[in-house]
Amino acid sequence: MSQLSRITFNPKQCGGKPCIRGMRIRVKDVLDMLASGMTEAQILEDFPYLEREDIQASCEYAAQYVNHPVVTAGS
């Protein structure tokens, strides 16, 4: 089941960047924490207002964001 409804956009918040449930934590922040090696449990402990589904939504958003056609020279 898609969790993308947890990702919100508000031009007056965080420069319009995708955020989690209207809070001032960006999808990029969650992805950066995962990329740095933090576990889901560590993120949830450090940010108790986040939920497991928020982390899943961030990953789902990133997966859809990078799934775009790539045009190369000569194509």
C-alpha positions in Angstrom: 0.0 0.0 0.0 1.3 3.4 -0.9 2.4 5.7 1.8 2.8 8.7 -0.5 -0.1 10.6 1.1 2.3 11.3 4.0 4.5 13.4 1.8 3.3 17.0 1.7 4.4 20.1 -0.2 3.9 23.7 1.1 5.6 26.6 -0.7 5.8 28.5 2.6 7.5 25.6 4.5 11.1 24.3 3.8 11.2 26.1 0.5 8.4 23.9 -0.9 10.6 20.8 -0.5 8.7 17.5 0.2 8.1 17.1 3.9 6.6 14.5 6.2 3.0 15.1 7.1 3.2 18.9 7.1 6.0 18.9 9.6 9.3 20.7 9.1 11.2 17.5 8.5 12.0 17.0 4.8 12.1 13.7 2.9 15.7 14.5 2.3 16.4 14.6 6.0 15.0 11.1 6.5 16.9 9.8 3.4 20.2 11.4 4.7 19.8 9.7 8.0 19.3 6.3 6.3 22.2 7.0 4.0 24.4 7.8 7.0 23.8 4.3 8.4 21.1 5.1 10.9 18.6 2.3 11.4 14.9 2.8 11.3 14.8 2.2 15.1 17.4 4.9 15.7 15.6 7.4 13.6 12.3 6.7 15.4 14.1 7.0 18.8 15.7 10.3 17.9 12.5 11.7 16.3 9.6 10.3 18.3 7.1 12.3 16.2 8.0 10.3 13.2 6.3 7.0 12.4 7.6 3.9 10.6 5.3 4.7 7.7 6.9 8.1 7.3 10.3 6.4 6.7 8.7 4.1 4.2 7.0 7.0 2.5 10.3 8.8 2.1 11.9 5.8 0.5 8.8 5.3 -1.8 9.0 9.0 -2.8 12.7 8.7 -3.6 12.2 5.6 -5.6 9.5 7.3 -7.7 11.5 10.4 -8.1 14.5 8.7 -9.6 12.4 6.5 -11.9 12.5 8.8 -14.9 13.7 8.3 -18.5 17.3 9.1 -19.1 18.1 10.6 -22.5 21.7 10.2 -23.7 23.5 11.6 -26.7 22.8 9.5 -29.8 19.5 8.1 -28.4 
